[in-house]
Amino acid sequence: MAAIRSLSQTAKTMGDKSQIAVAGMASTLPVISIWIRATLALITTSALGVVAGRKLLKRIPLHRLHQISGIFFLNLAAFALTKVFLALHMIGSGCHYGAIPQEPQPFLLSC
C-alpha cells in the first residue's frame, strides 16, 4: 500500500520543478546516485513538513490554519491574475512581454 501511495505521489508531482531538474540531471549523471539523492531530498522535505506541521498545530487551531492558508492562496491567485492582466494589456498595446523598447524609458503599463 505504501508503494502505491509513493507511486501516486510521484505521478502527481511530475510537473514540479524539482522533478524536472532530477530528470535533467539523470540524463547526464549516473542514474542510481541521482535517484538516491532525489529520494533522500523528498524524505527530508516531507519529514520537515510533518515536524513543522505538528508544532504549528500545537499553537494554532486547525480551523484557523485553514483560514490562514485560504487567505494566503487567495493572495497568490490575485497576484497571478494581476500578472496575466498586465501581460494581456502589454500584448494588446503592441508591446510584447520581455521586449526591449527602442528608447530607454521607465517602466509603465504601456510600452
HELIX and SHEET records of a PDB file:
HELIX    1   1 ALA A    2  LYS A   12  1                                  11    
HELIX    2   2 LYS A   17  ALA A   26  1                                  10    
HELIX    3   3 VAL A   31  ARG A   59  1                                  29    
HELIX    4   4 LEU A   62  GLY A   92  1                                  31    
END                                                                             
